[in-house]
């Protein structure tokens, strides 16, 4: 199992819109994520800071597969209006226990 975490930043004033979008995530997006192999996926919000966490057997292959799904492209378009561009790489996992 591979795990990955990312740091994102919301545009100013977009916190509630981000919360609303994630309170009603499209079922077809969740289905596409599961079909791609993504699991144990969470988003955490603190002010305008977002931390995203996900797991997959092969995280890179899973994300590559998911990025090709039309529903993911539509979701990313919606999120692009809420999120600022960042150049931060994914976090490096340095410790884990089950």
HUWO-V219719 format. One record per residue. N is the residue number from 1. RES is the residue in one letter. SS is DSSP state (H for helix, E for strand, C for the rest). Layout:
BEGIN
n=N res=RES ss=SS
n=N res=RES ss=SS
END
This chain:
BEGIN
n=1 res=X ss=C
n=2 res=X ss=E
n=3 res=X ss=E
n=4 res=X ss=E
n=5 res=X ss=E
n=6 res=X ss=E
n=7 res=X ss=E
n=8 res=X ss=E
n=9 res=X ss=E
n=10 res=X ss=E
n=11 res=X ss=C
n=12 res=X ss=C
n=13 res=X ss=C
n=14 res=X ss=C
n=15 res=X ss=H
n=16 res=X ss=H
n=17 res=X ss=H
n=18 res=X ss=H
n=19 res=X ss=H
n=20 res=X ss=H
n=21 res=X ss=H
n=22 res=X ss=H
n=23 res=X ss=H
n=24 res=X ss=C
n=25 res=X ss=C
n=26 res=X ss=C
n=27 res=X ss=H
n=28 res=X ss=H
n=29 res=X ss=H
n=30 res=X ss=H
n=31 res=X ss=H
n=32 res=X ss=H
n=33 res=X ss=H
n=34 res=X ss=H
n=35 res=X ss=H
n=36 res=X ss=H
n=37 res=X ss=C
n=38 res=X ss=C
n=39 res=X ss=E
n=40 res=X ss=E
n=41 res=X ss=E
n=42 res=X ss=E
n=43 res=X ss=E
n=44 res=X ss=E
n=45 res=X ss=E
n=46 res=X ss=E
n=47 res=X ss=C
n=48 res=X ss=C
n=49 res=X ss=E
n=50 res=X ss=E
n=51 res=X ss=E
n=52 res=X ss=E
n=53 res=X ss=E
n=54 res=X ss=E
n=55 res=X ss=E
n=56 res=X ss=E
n=57 res=X ss=C
n=58 res=X ss=C
n=59 res=X ss=H
n=60 res=X ss=H
n=61 res=X ss=H
n=62 res=X ss=H
n=63 res=X ss=H
n=64 res=X ss=H
n=65 res=X ss=H
n=66 res=X ss=H
n=67 res=X ss=H
n=68 res=X ss=C
n=69 res=X ss=C
n=70 res=X ss=H
n=71 res=X ss=H
n=72 res=X ss=H
n=73 res=X ss=H
n=74 res=X ss=H
n=75 res=X ss=H
n=76 res=X ss=H
n=77 res=X ss=H
n=78 res=X ss=H
n=79 res=X ss=H
n=80 res=X ss=H
n=81 res=X ss=C
n=82 res=X ss=C
n=83 res=X ss=E
n=84 res=X ss=C
n=85 res=X ss=C
n=86 res=X ss=C
n=87 res=X ss=C
n=88 res=X ss=C
n=89 res=X ss=C
n=90 res=X ss=C
n=91 res=X ss=E
n=92 res=X ss=C
n=93 res=X ss=C
n=94 res=X ss=C
n=95 res=X ss=C
n=96 res=X ss=C
n=97 res=X ss=C
n=98 res=X ss=C
END
